[in-house]
Structures are given as C-alpha cells and as structure tokens.
Amino acid sequence: MVRRRLRILFTSSGYSIGGATMAMMHLAIGLASLGHEPIVLTSRPASRYSHLFERLRRNGVRVLSFGGDYRSILYWVWLFFRTLRTIRAMAVDIVHCHGTKEAVVVGVAAKLGRKTVVYTLEGDPLIELQLAGAGPLSRLLMLLLLHVGLRLADRVAACSSWLAEHVRARYGVEAIGIWNPIDYERFSEVRKAESAVPIITFVGRLERVKGVETLLMALSELRKSGRSDVTLRLIGEGPLRRRLERLCKDLGIDGGVIFVGHVGDVERHLADSWAFVLPSLYEPFGMAAAEASVAGLPVIASNVGGLREIVVEGETGFLFRPGDYRELSKLLATVLDNENLRRRLGEKGRERAKEFAAAKIAEKYVELYLSVLARKEGPNRCNKTVNIHGYTPDYLKRYTMR
C-alpha cells in the first residue's frame, strides 16, 4: 500500500537513447507498477526509439513531448523552460536527473520551482572523456558541469556501490549506491536452447572502453588450443567496428566472428548462446551482463567497477583481470567444456538477477525520495496521505505524446 503517491519528473532526449536513458525508463515503469506517477518529459522521439516511449505509456508512465532537437543549443533552453513549466503545472514532488548537462539545466529549473532534486550518476563522465581521448578543455568544462549538478542535487545516487564509493572519494560528495533496474520480465522469458556449436555473445558499444579487442584475442587463443568450432557474436555498433574487423583478419578468426550490429531483439540472440562475455576496461554497472544473467547465461566479465556486483565469482559466472586475454581464454574453455557448469551458473544467475528487477529497484528509490522529502518538508507532511492533483487539461492537450 502506497503511503504517499509520488509524482516524479524525468527528462530525456528522444534522439539519443543509451544505457542511462534505458535505466531511467525501467525505473519509471517500476515506479508506475508501485502506484506512483512518473512523468517523462522528452524531445520528439526519433522514429527508431518511438516504441520505447510507447512502452512507457502502456505501462502507466505519462510521456510529454516537445519539438526540440537535442543536437541544438536551443534544446537546453527549451528543456529548461519546459521543465519549469511542467513542475509548476503538474505539482511534481521529485525531479530526477540522469545526465551531467541535464543535472545542471533541469536542476536549476527545479530549484527555481522549489522542487526536490535527485541526481543519479550513471558513471564518471571525466573517466569516460579520458577514455574517449577528449582534450583538456572538454574535461575541464565537464568537471565544472559535474560539480554544479552535484551541488544542485538534494540527494545523489550512483548506479552501483562501486561508483558511489568512487564519487565520495574523488569528488567529496556523499552518494548512495542503487543498482540500475533492468527489464527483468523481458529477459526472464528467454527459453535457453543452446546451438549445436558453441556461441559466445557480447552486447555493447564497439568502443575502446568495452575491451572488445581483449575478447577477439581470447578467441584467437581459444582456437589455437583446438576449439576451432567456437563462434563469437558481437551485438552493437560503434566507431571501432572497422578496426575490429581488421583485427579479426589479422588474427585469422574473421570466419568465426559475426558482427550483428544494432538489434532490437537481443534476447533472441541470447537464447542459443553458450556464454556471455563483457570484457570492459571500465563499467560503472553493466546492464548487458545483468540482462544476460536473467536470460540464464553464465557471464564472464572483467573484474572492474559494478561488474563485481553483478557477477558472483564461481556462482553466476567468472571475473578476469581487465585486458588479460589469456585468462579470459582459459575461463571460456572451462565454461564451454562443461555443460553442467553452464547450467548451474545460468540458473544461479537468473535467480540472483531478480535483485535488478524494475519494481525492486523502484522500491529503493521510493525510500530515497521519501527520506529526502521528510528532511525538507518535515515528517508529518511526508507520512500523511496526499490527494493527487489533477493534470492541467490545456497543458496535456498540447504536449502529451500521441
């Protein structure tokens, strides 16, 4: 039973959907399933992402859109004024941010509207810029934006306990670790039916930070040891694709590597896989690894960041030193050679991954929201039952997505 029905505002660019936005969407659906009222304010969605916003609506999430393009500087101006108007017109309780620039623009609007701000960090943007090879000016600007966003927030969360500790140590800001939610229902419906020949699957961006080169070299080692029947399936796109294709040829494994590209039905490709690998050099959480666990796959991942909170060594999968392709190759051989081990790891992983279900994570965020509101409003107001304000008809008529 909901003590207080909360109205939470999220914002999104409909033109660029990454892991942070997907986590936000899963959280919104989880909150709606608990009886709360999440609202997503977004620019007009690109056609390839429209089904994601339709899914939000089907699950009880209010979606408001406006015709801005996030690639324009005007987008941030529009976002500021739309946020301010929305929190005033719709009696929002919490404004929840998930991006660095968003935390500044939306955070300022929320403060002007005297609303509580929760900011979830999905990673350290300075580490990500450094790994992407960004220059010092870009990193300095990001550092400034990050510090402003953190100071505007009434409470800071991080997508893993590792990241929360990192934020405390590096930026001196107290953060609470709350895992990213995943679409548990979708991936739990996967019915495992291993292919006749071994298939290893990777899902992620084809960028340096994902460590795909390590995986390709591990496959080469595996083939040298006599496992020439193994196929590697790479799902995702990114700037390194051509370089990775050349590396496959140089290693002589191009016949055993399939570049699938971006797909909307990842679960179908997980169903016949024997194992899932995520060899990231840096990973604040690792949603793809959590989804693979739900699908019943043993997960082999690098021993970094939030992956250590997803993979339980020897129970749901294995961890290896980042960049160590020889260790990865040995772990792959161990898993591929033992069907009973694969089954046991997959079953344990599926059970553990229930902890990442959207409703379960939403419960943790509701506790966080209420604790912040109690501190700002006083315990009496926070604990009482609150009537739900009606939506402004004119506002919804103009901005509700059809």
C-alpha positions in Angstrom: 0.0 0.0 0.0 1.4 3.4 -1.0 1.7 5.8 1.9 2.2 8.7 -0.3 1.7 8.7 -4.1 4.6 10.5 -5.6 4.9 12.3 -8.8 8.4 12.1 -10.2 9.6 14.0 -13.3 12.3 12.6 -15.6 13.7 14.2 -18.7 15.1 12.6 -21.9 16.4 13.4 -25.3 14.3 11.3 -27.7 17.1 11.4 -30.2 19.8 9.7 -28.2 19.0 6.6 -26.1 21.8 5.0 -24.2 22.2 2.9 -21.1 21.4 5.8 -18.8 18.1 6.6 -20.5 17.2 2.9 -20.6 17.8 2.7 -16.8 15.6 5.7 -16.3 12.8 4.2 -18.4 12.9 0.9 -16.5 12.8 2.9 -13.2 9.8 4.9 -14.4 8.0 1.7 -15.3 8.9 0.2 -11.9 7.6 3.3 -10.1 4.3 3.1 -12.0 3.9 -0.6 -11.1 4.1 0.5 -7.4 1.3 3.0 -7.8 3.4 6.2 -8.2 3.2 8.7 -11.1 6.3 9.0 -13.1 6.4 11.6 -15.9 8.9 11.6 -18.8 9.5 15.0 -20.5 11.2 14.4 -23.8 12.0 16.0 -27.1 10.2 14.5 -30.1 11.4 10.9 -30.2 13.4 9.7 -33.2 11.4 7.0 -35.1 13.8 4.2 -34.2 13.1 4.9 -30.5 9.3 5.6 -30.6 8.5 2.1 -29.5 10.4 2.7 -26.2 8.2 5.7 -25.4 5.0 3.8 -26.4 6.1 1.1 -24.0 6.3 3.7 -21.2 2.8 4.8 -21.9 1.4 1.2 -22.0 2.9 0.7 -18.5 1.3 3.8 -17.0 4.0 6.4 -17.4 3.0 9.8 -18.6 5.0 10.9 -21.6 5.1 14.6 -22.5 7.0 15.7 -25.6 8.1 18.9 -27.3 9.6 19.5 -30.7 13.2 20.3 -29.7 16.3 18.7 -31.2 18.9 17.8 -28.6 21.7 18.5 -31.1 20.9 22.2 -31.0 21.9 24.5 -28.2 18.3 25.7 -28.2 17.3 22.2 -26.9 18.7 23.0 -23.5 16.9 26.4 -23.4 13.7 24.6 -24.3 14.3 21.9 -21.8 14.9 24.5 -19.0 11.6 26.3 -19.7 9.6 23.1 -20.3 10.9 21.6 -17.1 10.0 24.8 -15.1 6.5 24.8 -16.7 5.9 21.1 -16.1 6.9 21.1 -12.4 4.6 24.1 -11.8 1.6 22.8 -13.8 1.7 19.2 -12.7 2.6 19.5 -9.0 5.8 17.4 -9.2 7.2 16.1 -6.0 10.7 15.0 -7.2 12.8 15.9 -10.2 15.1 13.0 -11.0 18.1 13.6 -13.3 20.4 11.1 -15.0 22.8 13.1 -17.1 25.6 15.6 -16.4 24.3 18.5 -18.5 20.7 17.6 -17.7 21.5 17.8 -13.9 22.6 21.4 -14.4 19.8 22.7 -16.7 17.0 20.7 -15.2 18.4 21.1 -11.7 18.3 24.9 -11.9 14.8 24.8 -13.2 13.8 22.6 -10.3 15.4 24.9 -7.8 13.6 27.9 -9.2 10.4 25.8 -8.9 11.3 24.9 -5.3 11.3 21.2 -6.0 13.5 18.4 -4.7 16.2 17.1 -7.0 17.7 13.6 -7.0 20.6 13.1 -9.3 21.7 9.6 -10.3 25.2 9.2 -11.7 25.5 6.6 -14.4 29.3 6.8 -14.4 32.2 9.2 -14.0 32.0 11.5 -17.1 35.6 12.5 -16.7 36.9 8.9 -16.9 34.7 8.4 -20.0 36.0 11.6 -21.7 39.5 10.5 -20.9 39.0 7.0 -22.4 37.4 8.7 -25.4 40.5 10.8 -25.9 38.8 14.2 -25.2 41.0 17.2 -24.8 41.7 19.1 -21.5 39.2 21.9 -22.3 36.4 19.4 -22.7 37.3 17.7 -19.5 37.5 21.0 -17.6 34.1 22.0 -18.9 32.7 18.6 -17.9 34.2 18.9 -14.4 32.6 22.3 -13.9 29.2 20.9 -15.0 29.6 17.9 -12.8 30.3 19.9 -9.7 27.4 22.3 -10.4 25.0 19.3 -10.9 26.2 17.6 -7.7 25.7 20.8 -5.7 22.2 21.4 -7.1 21.1 17.9 -6.0 19.3 17.3 -2.7 20.5 13.7 -2.9 23.0 11.9 -5.1 22.7 8.3 -6.1 25.0 6.1 -8.1 24.3 3.1 -10.3 26.5 0.8 -8.2 28.1 0.7 -4.8 31.5 0.9 -6.5 30.5 4.2 -8.2 29.1 5.6 -5.0 32.4 5.0 -3.2 34.3 6.4 -6.2 32.2 9.6 -6.1 32.7 10.0 -2.4 36.5 9.5 -2.7 37.1 11.6 -5.9 34.5 14.4 -5.6 33.8 14.5 -1.8 30.1 14.0 -2.4 28.0 11.6 -0.3 26.3 9.2 -2.7 24.1 6.1 -2.2 24.6 3.1 -4.4 21.4 1.8 -6.0 21.7 -0.6 -8.9 20.3 0.2 -12.3 17.0 -1.5 -13.0 16.6 -3.8 -16.0 13.7 -5.3 -17.9 13.6 -8.5 -15.9 10.3 -9.7 -17.4 11.5 -9.4 -21.0 14.8 -11.3 -20.4 13.3 -13.9 -18.0 11.1 -15.1 -20.8 14.1 -16.3 -22.7 14.0 -20.1 -23.2 17.5 -21.4 -23.4 18.2 -23.8 -26.3 21.9 -23.9 -26.9 23.0 -24.1 -30.5 24.7 -27.2 -31.9 28.1 -25.4 -31.9 29.4 -23.1 -29.2 28.4 -19.4 -29.5 29.8 -16.7 -27.3 27.9 -13.4 -27.2 28.9 -9.8 -26.5 26.4 -6.9 -26.3 27.6 -3.3 -26.2 29.1 -0.3 -28.0 32.0 -1.1 -30.2 34.3 1.4 -28.4 37.6 1.1 -26.7 36.1 1.1 -23.2 34.3 -2.1 -23.9 37.5 -4.1 -24.4 36.4 -6.0 -27.4 40.0 -6.4 -28.6 40.6 -8.5 -25.5 37.8 -10.8 -26.4 39.0 -11.2 -30.0 42.5 -12.1 -28.8 41.0 -14.6 -26.3 39.1 -16.2 -29.2 42.3 -16.5 -31.1 43.9 -18.2 -28.2 40.9 -20.5 -27.8 41.2 -21.5 -31.5 44.9 -22.1 -31.2 44.1 -24.6 -28.4 41.9 -26.6 -30.7 38.5 -25.0 -30.2 38.0 -24.1 -33.9 34.2 -24.6 -33.7 33.6 -21.6 -31.4 31.7 -18.6 -32.9 31.7 -15.1 -31.4 28.7 -12.9 -31.9 29.2 -9.2 -31.4 25.9 -7.3 -31.0 26.2 -3.5 -31.2 27.7 -0.7 -33.3 30.4 1.9 -32.7 33.4 3.8 -34.1 35.7 0.8 -33.7 33.9 -1.6 -36.0 36.2 -1.3 -38.9 39.3 -1.6 -36.7 37.9 -4.7 -35.0 37.1 -6.2 -38.4 40.7 -5.7 -39.5 41.9 -7.2 -36.2 39.8 -10.3 -36.9 41.5 -10.7 -40.2 45.0 -10.2 -38.8 44.3 -12.8 -36.1 42.8 -15.2 -38.6 39.5 -15.5 -36.8 37.3 -13.5 -39.2 35.4 -16.6 -40.2 34.3 -17.2 -36.6 33.2 -13.7 -35.7 29.8 -12.3 -36.6 29.2 -8.5 -36.5 25.5 -8.4 -35.9 25.1 -4.7 -35.5 22.4 -3.0 -33.5 19.3 -5.1 -32.9 16.0 -4.6 -31.1 15.7 -8.3 -30.0 18.8 -9.0 -28.1 17.0 -11.7 -26.1 16.6 -13.8 -29.3 20.4 -13.9 -29.7 20.9 -14.8 -26.1 18.6 -17.8 -26.3 21.0 -20.1 -28.2 24.3 -18.7 -26.7 26.5 -20.8 -24.5 28.1 -17.9 -22.6 28.1 -14.1 -22.4 31.3 -12.0 -22.2 31.7 -8.4 -21.2 35.4 -7.5 -21.2 35.1 -3.8 -20.3 38.0 -1.7 -19.2 35.6 0.5 -17.2 32.0 -0.3 -16.3 30.0 1.6 -13.6 27.3 -1.1 -13.6 26.9 -3.4 -16.7 23.3 -3.7 -17.7 24.1 -6.1 -20.5 25.7 -8.5 -18.1 22.7 -8.3 -15.8 20.3 -9.0 -18.7 22.4 -12.0 -19.8 22.1 -13.4 -16.3 18.4 -13.0 -16.4 18.4 -14.9 -19.7 20.1 -17.8 -17.9 23.6 -17.4 -19.4 26.9 -17.8 -17.5 28.6 -14.4 -17.5 32.3 -13.9 -17.9 33.3 -10.3 -17.2 36.3 -8.2 -16.4 36.9 -7.5 -12.7 36.1 -3.8 -12.8 33.5 -1.4 -11.3 29.9 -2.5 -11.0 30.5 -5.8 -12.8 31.8 -7.2 -9.5 28.3 -6.6 -8.1 26.6 -8.4 -10.9 28.8 -11.5 -11.3 29.3 -13.7 -8.3 32.6 -15.5 -8.8 32.1 -19.2 -9.3 28.3 -18.9 -8.7 26.9 -17.0 -11.6 30.0 -16.6 -13.7 33.7 -15.7 -13.6 35.7 -12.5 -13.4 39.1 -11.9 -15.0 41.8 -9.2 -15.0 40.8 -6.5 -17.5 42.8 -6.8 -20.7 44.1 -10.3 -19.8 43.1 -12.3 -22.9 44.9 -15.4 -21.8 42.9 -15.6 -18.6 39.7 -14.9 -20.5 40.6 -17.7 -23.0 41.1 -20.2 -20.1 37.8 -19.3 -18.5 35.9 -19.6 -21.8 37.4 -23.1 -22.3 36.3 -24.1 -18.8 32.7 -22.9 -19.4 32.4 -24.2 -22.9 33.7 -27.7 -22.0 31.3 -28.2 -19.1 27.6 -28.3 -19.8 26.6 -28.9 -16.2 28.7 -25.9 -15.1 27.0 -23.7 -17.7 23.6 -24.8 -16.5 24.4 -24.3 -12.8 25.9 -20.8 -13.4 22.9 -19.9 -15.6 20.3 -21.0 -13.0 22.1 -19.2 -10.2 22.5 -16.1 -12.3 18.8 -16.0 -13.2 17.9 -16.2 -9.6 20.3 -13.5 -8.4 19.3 -11.1 -11.2 15.8 -10.8 -9.6 17.5 -8.1 -7.5 17.8 -5.9 -10.6 14.1 -6.1 -11.5 12.5 -2.7 -12.1 9.9 -2.8 -9.3 12.6 -3.9 -6.8 14.9 -1.0 -7.6 12.0 1.4 -7.7 11.2 0.4 -4.1 14.7 1.5 -3.1 14.3 4.8 -4.9 10.9 5.5 -3.2 12.6 5.1 0.1 15.2 7.6 -1.1 12.6 10.0 -2.3 10.6 9.9 0.9 13.7 10.3 3.1 14.7 13.5 1.2 11.2 14.9 1.3 10.9 14.1 5.0 14.1 16.1 5.6 12.8 19.1 3.6 9.1 19.0 4.5 9.0 17.5 7.9 7.9 14.1 9.0 4.2 14.9 9.4 3.7 16.1 5.9 5.7 13.3 4.3 3.9 10.5 6.1 0.3 11.6 5.5 -1.8 10.5 2.6 -1.8 13.2 -0.1 -4.6 13.8 -2.7 -3.4 13.5 -6.3 -3.6 16.8 -8.1 -5.4 16.8 -11.5 -3.4 17.4 -14.6 -3.9 20.8 -16.4 -6.0 19.9 -19.5 -4.6 22.6 -21.8 -1.1 21.6 -21.0 -1.7 17.9 -21.6 -3.6 18.6 -24.8 -0.6 20.4 -26.3 2.3 18.4 -25.1 1.1 14.8 -24.4 2.6 12.4 -27.0 0.0 10.8 -29.3 
